């Protein structure tokens, strides 16, 4: 308790004591790990999905959203009850619409608590304002931003990177939602692009990569960084325009068959 002659300051509101009754952040979404299901998205935190260009990151988001709202697969488990919002800053309106149709096809209906927005036509400042206003007014439980690079004008500007990641942390903390950001990896390595990538990786509870395998038909999903147990590596392929989880043994068999078929086609 503060002395009577001392006014409470903003810092006093942030004071944490061992006698405080603070509970663990609520888990929202889980993936299979080596041991059991492990938390990958929790309330009030950030996560990052990274991958090379055209690695099917947007397909993976569709798979995650459908899994959060009822699609059954042993790879995932969800306790998401509230609204999910997807902000797409990269794709044209038609391709954003196709993402909604994928989710609808996977679930066999369209849940009224999933909302999708195409922000490609908007300015950088307007995108930030639109997302912030939505989070504070609609209070979604999970927010996807595909891609976060379009919330800065210069991907290598350290000041802008710090500012936008600071906003993401503030929004998720104050409204108790989880914000998942999507960003490309560098062409030469697996690092997330630019200063914005460095800041996001440092502040995220989970960082997952999604990239195509050599067969070009299958994408690999693996953990890069995690505050808990790392997720078990798994795969998905696109069938009838929807992502379908594949087991490793099936992927290996498929690649062997493809290799043997290509070998037979090569003349001696």
C-alpha positions in Angstrom: 0.0 0.0 0.0 1.3 3.5 -0.9 1.8 6.0 1.9 -1.1 8.5 2.2 1.0 11.4 1.1 2.1 9.6 -2.1 0.0 9.8 -5.3 -0.2 6.7 -7.4 1.8 6.9 -10.7 1.4 5.0 -14.0 4.4 3.0 -12.9 2.7 1.9 -9.7 -0.1 0.3 -11.9 2.6 -1.9 -13.5 4.2 -3.0 -10.3 4.3 -6.8 -9.9 4.8 -8.5 -6.5 5.2 -12.2 -5.6 2.1 -11.8 -3.4 0.0 -10.8 -6.4 -2.6 -13.3 -7.7 -1.6 -13.4 -11.4 -2.9 -16.3 -13.5 -1.3 -17.7 -16.6 -2.3 -16.3 -20.0 -5.3 -18.2 -21.3 -4.5 -20.6 -24.1 -6.5 -20.2 -27.2 -5.0 -22.6 -29.8 -2.8 -25.6 -29.6 -0.7 -27.8 -31.9 0.8 -31.2 -31.4 4.3 -31.3 -29.9 6.6 -34.2 -29.1 4.9 -34.6 -25.7 1.3 -33.5 -26.1 -0.6 -30.5 -27.3 1.3 -27.3 -26.7 0.0 -23.7 -26.6 0.9 -21.7 -29.6 -1.6 -18.8 -29.3 -2.5 -17.3 -25.9 -4.5 -14.2 -25.0 -2.6 -10.9 -24.8 0.4 -12.1 -26.9 1.8 -12.1 -30.4 2.9 -14.8 -32.8 4.6 -14.7 -36.2 4.2 -16.9 -39.3 7.1 -16.6 -41.7 8.0 -18.2 -45.1 9.4 -17.6 -48.5 7.2 -15.9 -51.1 4.5 -18.2 -52.4 5.1 -20.7 -49.7 1.4 -21.0 -49.0 1.3 -18.9 -45.8 -2.2 -17.7 -46.7 -3.5 -21.2 -47.2 -2.1 -22.1 -43.8 -4.0 -19.2 -42.2 -7.2 -20.6 -43.7 -6.4 -23.9 -42.2 -5.8 -22.3 -38.8 -9.0 -20.3 -38.8 -11.1 -23.3 -39.9 -9.4 -25.4 -37.1 -10.2 -22.7 -34.6 -13.9 -22.8 -35.5 -14.6 -26.6 -35.7 -12.5 -28.3 -38.3 -11.3 -31.5 -36.7 -7.7 -32.7 -37.1 -5.4 -34.5 -34.5 -2.7 -31.8 -35.2 -4.8 -29.0 -33.6 -6.9 -28.2 -30.6 -8.9 -25.0 -30.1 -10.6 -23.2 -27.2 -11.4 -20.1 -29.3 -14.9 -19.0 -28.5 -14.9 -15.4 -29.7 -14.6 -13.5 -32.9 -11.7 -14.0 -35.4 -10.6 -11.3 -37.7 -8.3 -11.6 -40.8 -6.8 -8.4 -42.3 -5.1 -9.1 -45.7 -2.9 -6.2 -46.8 -1.3 -7.9 -49.8 -3.8 -9.7 -52.0 -6.4 -8.3 -54.5 -10.1 -8.4 -53.4 -10.8 -11.6 -55.5 -8.0 -13.6 -53.8 -9.1 -12.4 -50.4 -12.6 -13.6 -51.3 -11.2 -17.0 -52.4 -9.7 -17.3 -48.9 -13.2 -16.9 -47.4 -14.5 -19.6 -49.8 -11.7 -22.0 -48.7 -12.7 -21.5 -45.0 -16.4 -22.0 -45.9 -15.6 -25.1 -47.8 -13.6 -26.6 -45.0 -16.3 -25.9 -42.4 -19.3 -26.5 -44.7 -20.7 -23.2 -43.6 -19.6 -19.6 -42.9 -19.5 -18.7 -39.1 -20.8 -15.2 -38.4 -18.0 -14.6 -35.9 -15.2 -14.7 -38.6 -14.6 -11.4 -40.4 -12.2 -10.9 -43.3 -11.0 -7.5 -44.6 -8.9 -6.6 -47.7 -6.8 -3.5 -46.9 -4.6 -3.5 -50.0 -6.1 -0.2 -51.4 -5.5 1.7 -48.1 -2.5 3.8 -47.1 -0.1 2.5 -44.4 -1.5 5.0 -41.9 -5.1 4.1 -42.7 -4.4 0.3 -42.4 -3.1 0.9 -38.9 -6.0 3.0 -37.9 -8.6 0.6 -39.3 -7.1 -2.4 -37.5 -6.7 -0.5 -34.2 -10.3 0.8 -34.4 -11.7 -2.7 -35.1 -9.8 -4.3 -32.2 -11.0 -1.7 -29.7 -14.6 -1.7 -31.0 -15.2 -5.3 -31.8 -12.9 -7.0 -29.3 -11.9 -10.1 -31.4 -10.3 -13.0 -29.6 -7.8 -13.7 -32.5 -6.5 -11.3 -35.1 -4.4 -12.3 -38.2 -2.5 -9.6 -40.1 -1.4 -10.9 -43.5 1.1 -9.2 -44.0 2.5 -7.0 -41.3 5.1 -5.5 -43.7 2.4 -3.2 -45.1 2.0 -1.5 -41.7 5.3 0.2 -42.2 6.6 2.3 -45.1 10.2 1.0 -44.8 10.8 -2.6 -43.7 14.3 -1.7 -42.5 13.3 1.4 -40.6 14.1 0.6 -36.9 12.0 3.4 -35.5 8.9 2.3 -37.5 9.4 -1.3 -36.6 9.6 -0.5 -32.9 6.5 1.7 -33.1 4.3 -0.8 -34.9 5.4 -3.8 -32.7 4.8 -1.6 -29.7 1.2 -0.9 -31.0 0.6 -4.6 -31.5 1.7 -5.4 -27.9 -0.5 -2.6 -26.6 -3.5 -3.7 -28.5 -3.2 -7.4 -27.6 -2.5 -6.5 -23.9 -5.3 -4.0 -23.4 -8.0 -6.0 -25.3 -6.8 -9.5 -24.3 -6.6 -10.8 -27.8 -4.0 -12.8 -29.7 -2.4 -11.1 -32.8 -0.7 -13.4 -35.3 1.4 -11.6 -37.9 2.6 -12.9 -41.3 5.9 -11.9 -42.9 8.2 -13.1 -45.6 11.6 -14.6 -44.9 14.8 -13.4 -46.5 15.6 -15.0 -49.8 19.1 -16.0 -48.6 18.2 -17.4 -45.2 15.3 -18.3 -42.8 15.3 -14.9 -41.0 12.2 -12.8 -41.1 12.7 -9.8 -43.3 13.9 -6.4 -42.1 13.8 -4.6 -38.7 10.1 -5.4 -38.5 11.0 -9.1 -38.7 13.6 -8.8 -36.0 11.3 -7.0 -33.6 8.4 -9.4 -34.2 10.5 -12.5 -33.6 11.9 -11.0 -30.4 8.4 -10.2 -29.1 6.5 -13.3 -30.3 5.6 -16.2 -28.1 5.6 -18.5 -31.1 7.4 -18.3 -34.5 6.4 -20.8 -37.2 7.7 -21.2 -40.7 5.7 -22.4 -43.7 7.6 -23.4 -46.9 7.2 -25.6 -49.9 9.2 -28.8 -50.2 11.2 -29.7 -53.3 8.2 -31.5 -54.8 6.3 -28.2 -54.9 3.1 -30.0 -54.0 3.6 -30.1 -50.2 4.4 -27.4 -47.6 6.3 -28.0 -44.4 5.3 -26.4 -41.1 7.9 -26.2 -38.4 8.7 -24.3 -35.2 11.5 -21.7 -35.3 11.1 -20.3 -31.8 8.7 -21.0 -28.9 8.4 -20.1 -25.3 6.9 -23.5 -24.6 7.4 -26.9 -26.3 8.1 -26.7 -30.0 5.4 -28.0 -32.3 5.9 -31.2 -34.1 6.9 -30.7 -37.7 4.0 -31.5 -40.1 2.9 -30.9 -43.6 -0.1 -30.0 -45.8 -1.0 -30.1 -49.4 -3.6 -28.4 -51.5 -6.4 -30.6 -52.6 -9.4 -29.1 -54.5 -8.1 -25.7 -53.5 -8.1 -26.4 -49.7 -5.2 -27.2 -47.4 -5.2 -30.8 -46.1 -2.8 -31.9 -43.3 -0.4 -34.7 -44.4 1.5 -37.2 -42.2 5.3 -37.4 -42.7 5.2 -41.0 -44.0 2.6 -40.1 -46.6 4.8 -37.2 -47.8 7.9 -39.4 -48.0 6.0 -42.0 -50.0 4.7 -39.4 -52.4 8.1 -37.9 -53.0 9.6 -41.3 -53.6 6.9 -42.1 -56.2 7.6 -38.7 -57.9 11.3 -39.4 -57.9 10.9 -42.8 -59.4 8.5 -41.5 -62.1 10.9 -38.7 -63.0 13.8 -41.2 -63.1 11.9 -43.4 -65.6 11.3 -40.5 -67.9 15.0 -39.7 -68.2 16.5 -41.5 -71.2 19.8 -43.2 -70.9 
